[in-house]
Amino acid sequence: MTTVTKFFEDNIKRLGSADRDPLAWNLNCGLFALAKQMDEIEQRQRATERALQDLAAQIRVQTR
């Protein structure tokens, strides 16, 4: 969990429910979901970068 994800999760917990402030609740829920998706994309990107580095290393070994 990133700092951004934690921030929105804490805001949602602090608000308690949509009854207290529906706009803030919806905004924080939406941004929390977006932050989680961004975390997942970053993880996939790192995995892809590692796979490309591994592939590049294999190609270097095979072309020597």
N, C-alpha and C positions, 0 to 999 in steps of 0.2 A: 504494500500500500504506500503510495506516494504522499508527500506532504499535502498536495492539492486534494487528493481523494480524502485524506483524513480531515482536512478542513471542512469540506462539504458534509461529510458524515457527522462531524461534531455539530455543525450548524443544524442538521436535521434532528439530531438528538436533543439539542437545546430548544428547538422550536416545539418539539413534542408531538404536534399534530397539525394538520392543515387548518383546523378550527381557529387556532390562535392568529395566524397570519398566512392566509392562503397563497398570496403572491410570493412571499418569501419561501414558503414550503415548496411550491411548484418549481420555483427558480432553483432552489438548492437541490431538489431531487433531480431535475434535469441536468444540472451541472455536475452532480455526483455521477450520474450515469455516463455522461460524456467523459469525465475524468477517468472512469473505469475503462471505458473503451480505448481511450488514449493510452492507458497503462498496458492494455493487451496488445495494442498495435506496436508500442515500443518494445515489448518483449518479443513479439514475432520478428520485428526488424533486427533486434540483436541476434536472434537465432539465425536469421537469414544471413547476416553479416558473418557470423561464425562459420556457417556452412560454406559461404563463398571463400572465406580464408582457407578452410580445409581443402576445398576443391582446388584453389590456386596452388596450395602446397603440394597436392597430389600431382598436378600438372607439371610443376617444376621438377619433381622427382622423376617423373616419367620421361621428361624431355632432356634429361642429362645424359 
